[in-house]
Amino acid sequence: MPTAPQTTDALYEALQDNDRRPYGRTRTVTAEELVDAAEQFAQPVPLIHALLELQEAYTYGSEPRKSPVVFARLLTLFDEQPDVFDERLRHLLFWRFKWVAGALRALPEIPLSSLRQWLTEMRDRYAKAGLGLQPYYGQAYHLAVHLGQDTDLAYELWAGRTRTPFSDCEACEICGRARHHLAAGDDARALRAWEPVLAGKESCQEEPARSISHALLPLVRTGHTERACQLHLTGYRGCRRNPSMSGEVGRHLEFCALTGNEARGLELLAENRSLFEEVDSPLDQLDFLTGVEVLLQRVELLGHGDLPAAGYAGSTWTAAGLRAEAGSRAEDLASRFDARNGTTAHTDERRARLDRAPLLDALELTLRTRHLDDVAPAAPIAAPAARTPAALPESLPELILQARALDEQGHPDAAACWQQLRTLATARSYVHPEDPAVGPLARLRADLLTDEANRAGHHDDYAEAAALHEEAAGLYEDAGAPGDAALARACALLAAAEIPAPDTERAQGTEGTDGTEAKTTALSTAHATMVSLHEQTPGLAPYQEARLLRLRATALGLRLQTSRSSEHIEPAFAEINLLEAFATRHDLAGQISHARLLRASAHALSGALLAAVTEADALLDQLKTHGPAWHLPRVLALRGRLQLGLHDAQAAHADLTEGLRLAADWPADMLDATRFHGDLAEACMHLDRPDEALRHLTRSAELDLRHGNRTDAFCTYSNAAQLSLDLGRIEDCIALLDSLLAEPDVTTGELDDRLAAQLRLIRARALHAGDDLKAATTEFLALAAESAGWDDDPASHAMIAAETAVLLGESGEFDRARQAADQAIAAHAQDPRYEQLSNCLRELARLQTRQQGSDGLPDALAYLADAGRIADQARAAAYEAHGRSLDTALAYEYGRVNAHAGAYEDALAALEKALALLGEPGAEDADRAGEWAECVRLASAVEGIYLERPAPALTRVDAAVSRLIALGHSEDTEPLTSLAARLRDEE
């Protein structure tokens, strides 16, 4: 706190500001300082308020040792000066007897006799004050549960009594009753009791998050898995990183462990690492650590005990090491509680949790389903293939010769041979066979470099691919293999031509004109050099010459793809024809297929989609008859994309689905599965199957992540998050983004800051859509502050600042909303966003008068004046809004704002102007008909009800209803006919 408050008014303002902070050390320290400041005034009431704030900070900041001390001071003040406690302060004081009881239970060093003594004190105080004793019996029941003794009797004494104003809230008492049934082994009865809380009908500060954490396992046990998934997402968000709800976090970890979501459990554990240090309540520690141990025990049993795990600060932990440490500490805590209580309740409960068997092998909790193998270092990325690859020869010479033979065919099984040879050849004990058929070691090293270069090119690492191909070419020459050297050099030329332009030429994510010309020139040069290389290399084997011809054709195909110039079409087809003729003459089935695939692609690039489909159809027929079979998925992928281009989403979906099915027979690296899933997502969206599209998007993104294509993965995940938000799957969206934002390259700032901001922006919008206004506003304020420094992108700052202003307006913080709106207006001046800004200003005006009535009218009119200037600018720039014009929307908002403020004549005039600007709808104007009908309804309500002129208003309504029916828009008449009935009653 920079400066201590010097007046009681300043103290109360500081207390209100602190109350807005989340619970934790910052709020607690400030509360302590405010108590010190309150003592200087020598007035009891400010001190009472400050002590109440401090006790709340200790209670919800998980510091139970300090809460009773503060309450003792309050109780002393009450005993000494009861008259200074007004009704509200008195209520708070007696309410918090329960807080102290809970704090004392949480401390094993407090003797059991002291716990009982405190309950006696509470009972006596309540009785003396004439308060009902149901809250006392509630605390007596909680102590019985804590001890594990006489719980049934204590439950009856509590639950059978009538609630009082000092009873726990309905949601908390429901949780207590449900947990009693749960302890008795009656899952169904517990869930029935919980229903009002789980359904959101009853809630409080810690509910439903607390109830959800306990209800998850019963839900799964009773077969309600889908609901358990949904509530896990909602409930976890309500307790994560919260010291006073660390036990609930532990139960979410336990839920993950018992439903096959151990990887998500480790992710959530990392997100809550601070709880190892911040939780000062031994009882909460015990609950949290037991959940941690359940999770890590499961990870260890699955053979992943060496995985890194987030634990106590100052050390690096594995899952096994942290399990042992957490288990030891939890065991000690349970023993201390049991020693204090004279029972074994806590040890027994802990053991029961640790002994639970998994409930399900796998339950899909989030859009980003991950397994322990996915988070392990160097995790495998290939799913098991349906086709069993040929067994690798045991003889080293046979293995080398088989790898080369398969490579000549382009067979996918060559990859496994090269991988095995790489392992053998890099071993210190490797001895190269002296076999003329195998050739020297230099040739094998060149083969392995070529395979590595091909894989680098597959991942778009063209610079690395070019360097490796050049190195391989040198080794091939040393080994006396000029044909292979020529091929390697041709591959290096093509890879070098595909190296992207520098970032300075790709500022907006596209290469621009200069970059396109440079790449076109590079591909032309590469092709010319390949032709010369081809001509100057004698003695090429047919497969080598065919590959050179294919590289030449590929270079010209890429040039056509880059330039889209008609002058590059004919040369591309000429090279493709050369390749096909040569491959046909030498019966090279794989190269014939490549030629026809290139031809289909060239047709597509030249705009002849139907010709491309015809070529793909013919190629598919050929492959089904003559092979090679591994080309089928690639051709189906192309045909699927062509069908998308022809707007036949159903055919595209069928081709892509079949292609993906066939691709499973071959090594994962052979085909771009991420592209398959991305194209399928597009097809599904065209078919109005968004949920299926979402699955393909997330699968595509996760494959990109596993391959190291992190930027592409995050972009795809961003699209998936936005789609899930559009579908109303708000918790899915937030959980996905929380998972992504916890990735190391995001937290360390390695990911592009704009992409990270995009993820956060979608999350903030999802929080808003989920009615978590406080969290959404916090995130928007942070984004607005960051985007203010984006000098190269003022439009994004204008958008973010505008959305922030609206959220602040919804929270009633109109001064800060005005500041954010002014930031948006300033950014808009640099890069106009007419419609977004007009929408923001009109909404702020509406919020101001809706919340403040006539008092908010001047500020609301100022917003509308700003919106009027935006509309004038848009008109001057010939900007056309996507919906109704900005002038029409502005006139309508003037009507609404004045109506909210009670300025009904001004409201009616504005609404009549809006009607004139809208104009009467036509038969085809379904959307405009609804807008016009609503404007008529509001104008008529203002005139007939508030201005008490029902006759002209009724005439207006009847005429509108008649017109809408005549135009076939009868669905828009219901609000008008309801208003007409009311107006007739007014007459």
Order of alpha helices (4+ residues) and beta strands (2+ residues): alpha-alpha-alpha-alpha-alpha-alpha-alpha-alpha-alpha-alpha-alpha-alpha-alpha-alpha-alpha-alpha-alpha-beta-beta-alpha-alpha-alpha-alpha-alpha-alpha-alpha-alpha-alpha-alpha-alpha-alpha-alpha-alpha-alpha-alpha-alpha-alpha-alpha-alpha-alpha-alpha-alpha-alpha-alpha-alpha-alpha-alpha-alpha-alpha-alpha
